[in-house]
Amino acid sequence: MANKIKKGDEVVVIAGKDKGKRGSVIRILDNDRLVVENVNMAKKHTKPNPNKGEPGGILDKEMPLHISNVALYNPTTDKGDRVGFKILEDGKKVRVFKSNQEVVDI
């Protein structure tokens, strides 16, 4: 199955503690989880590592979200939108927004 959300896409969180936040997808993990920048932040306590030159302390880290809790951001409607697939006349398969049938990939 082709993924409806890809790395680099602008998404809106539609469920959970960060509902309404917007960010771009940093990476996708095992097909059903993804990491979005500045969303679902957690405190990570790290020990200093002088060999690598890493300071210790408490760092903020993005944690994965389930793919069902995000929707692709549609700039024309300024909301999150569902995504479908369409095959163009030249045989190319593209993602389209369900609300206005506008092509996502250009």
C-alpha positions as CSV (number, residue, x, y, z in Angstrom):
1,M,0.0,0.0,0.0
2,A,1.3,3.5,-0.9
3,N,1.6,5.8,2.1
4,K,-0.7,8.8,2.2
5,I,1.7,10.8,4.3
6,K,5.4,11.1,3.3
7,K,8.6,12.6,4.9
8,G,8.6,16.4,4.5
9,D,4.8,16.7,4.4
10,E,3.1,19.5,6.4
11,V,0.6,17.8,8.8
12,V,-1.9,18.8,11.4
13,V,-2.4,16.8,14.6
14,I,-6.1,15.8,14.9
15,A,-6.1,13.8,18.1
16,G,-4.2,13.7,21.4
17,K,-2.6,16.2,23.7
18,D,-1.1,18.2,20.8
19,K,-4.4,18.5,18.8
20,G,-4.3,21.4,16.4
21,K,-0.5,21.7,16.2
22,R,1.1,21.8,12.8
23,G,4.6,20.7,11.7
24,S,6.4,18.8,9.0
25,V,7.2,15.1,9.1
26,I,10.8,14.4,10.1
27,R,10.7,10.6,9.6
28,I,8.3,7.7,9.3
29,L,8.8,4.6,11.5
30,D,7.5,1.1,10.5
31,N,4.7,2.3,8.3
32,D,2.2,3.4,11.0
33,R,4.1,5.8,13.2
34,L,5.8,9.1,12.4
35,V,7.8,11.9,14.0
36,V,6.6,15.5,13.5
37,E,8.8,18.4,14.4
38,N,8.0,20.2,17.7
39,V,5.0,17.9,18.3
40,N,4.6,15.3,21.1
41,M,7.7,16.5,23.0
42,A,9.1,14.5,25.9
43,K,11.8,15.3,28.4
44,K,14.9,13.0,27.9
45,H,17.4,12.9,30.7
46,T,20.9,12.3,29.3
47,K,24.3,11.7,31.0
48,P,27.2,13.7,29.8
49,N,29.6,11.8,27.5
50,P,33.0,13.6,27.5
51,N,34.3,11.2,24.8
52,K,31.7,12.4,22.3
53,G,31.6,15.9,23.7
54,E,28.0,15.7,24.7
55,P,26.8,17.7,27.7
56,G,24.3,16.1,30.1
57,G,21.0,17.5,31.2
58,I,17.3,17.4,30.3
59,L,16.6,17.6,26.5
60,D,13.3,18.0,24.7
61,K,12.8,15.2,22.2
62,E,10.1,14.5,19.6
63,M,8.3,11.2,20.2
64,P,6.5,9.2,17.5
65,L,2.7,9.6,16.8
66,H,0.4,7.1,15.2
67,I,-0.3,8.0,11.6
68,S,-4.1,8.0,12.2
69,N,-3.7,11.0,14.6
70,V,-2.4,13.3,11.9
71,A,-4.0,14.7,8.7
72,L,-2.2,16.3,5.7
73,Y,-2.4,20.1,5.8
74,N,-4.4,21.7,2.9
75,P,-3.2,25.3,2.4
76,T,-6.3,26.3,0.3
77,T,-8.8,25.3,3.0
78,D,-6.3,26.1,5.9
79,K,-7.2,22.7,7.6
80,G,-6.2,19.1,7.8
81,D,-7.5,17.0,4.9
82,R,-7.9,13.4,3.9
83,V,-5.9,12.1,1.0
84,G,-6.8,9.9,-1.9
85,F,-5.0,8.7,-5.0
86,K,-5.7,9.5,-8.7
87,I,-4.0,8.5,-11.9
88,L,-3.4,11.3,-14.4
89,E,-3.8,11.1,-18.2
90,D,0.0,10.5,-18.6
91,G,-0.3,7.4,-16.2
92,K,1.3,9.1,-13.2
93,K,-0.2,8.2,-9.8
94,V,-0.6,11.3,-7.6
95,R,-2.1,12.1,-4.2
96,V,-5.1,14.4,-4.1
97,F,-7.0,16.1,-1.3
98,K,-10.5,14.6,-0.8
99,S,-12.2,18.0,-0.2
100,N,-11.4,19.8,-3.4
101,Q,-9.6,17.1,-5.6
102,E,-6.5,19.3,-5.7
103,V,-3.2,17.5,-6.5
104,V,-0.8,17.3,-3.5
105,D,2.4,16.3,-5.4
106,I,3.5,18.7,-8.0
